[in-house]
Amino acid sequence: MIRGLYTSALGMMSSMQRMDVITNNMANVNTTGYKRDHVISHAFSDQVMTRLNDPGMMRIIQNLNPVVGTINPGVFVDDVFTVFQQGPVQHTGNTLDLALQGQGFFVVMRGGYVNGENGVNGNGGERLFTRDGAFVLHDGMLMTITGERVQGLNGNIVLPNGYISINENAQIFVNSQYVDTLLLTNFSDLHSLRKMEDNLYNISAHSEEIPTEGLRVHQGFLEGSNVNIVQEMVQMITTSRAYETNARMLTAQDGTLQQAVNNIARRQ
């Protein structure tokens, strides 16, 4: 009976964690380049139940295996998996809005300091990655809306005044003059990336960068979130019902345990 309380409680905790992920997905349905998360649950290993010290069964089970069956203690959230499926590409018409078509990421730099002529060379800082191509210019430097410096093959991208054109191969031109090329990268195992705030990703010890293949840049477009709001609503309802079911089971087992304790106390 006590085991049943823990099993129901574990089910409720798993549902709560799943609900947190679902609501976060729904909150970012309109976030540029957002990739939805998916919860992976695993069950604990089955445990064998055996009959112990039953006088009425001793002669029967002397030559038999006294195994009654197996029981599972419950489920737990094993991992939160990010789904890197392509989001819809939406036209905006803004010169500095860039959408990636294919598998890969923009490379940006956070922190550190800037030196050199026109601040071209970046020093220090944290190398991060994003699919959010809503960029802005700050003192001629191409940056994310949260202040990270967009990286090119030559470091920080600094653009002179003029008409900016970026082709599908990520080459940047100003007044038809080549300036730099956006630094794009990909990873052999996307699951090794770690989500951060501001729609950014960081690498882990298992991350390995690889060249991009077939990745295209579309100027004047943004990649939308790959969250399907209908699917998330269905999962939210299912998760809510699972939580309620475990809560009712927990209440029922608690009531049964209370009755058992009270009856034992009366008999004594």
Secondary structure, DSSP 8 states (H G I E B T S, - for coil): -HHHHHHHHHHHHHHHHHHHHHHHHHHTTTSTT---EEEEEEE---EEEE--S-GGGHHHHTTS--EEEEE---EEEEEEEE------EEE---TTBEEEESS-EEEEEESSEEESGGG-EEES-EEEEES--BEEEETTEEEETTS-EEEETTEE-B--SS-EEE-TT-EEEETTEEEEEB-EEEES-GGG-EE-GGG-EE--TT--EE--SS-EEEETEEE-----HHHHHHHHHHHHHHHHHHHHHHHHHHHHHHHHHHHHHHH-
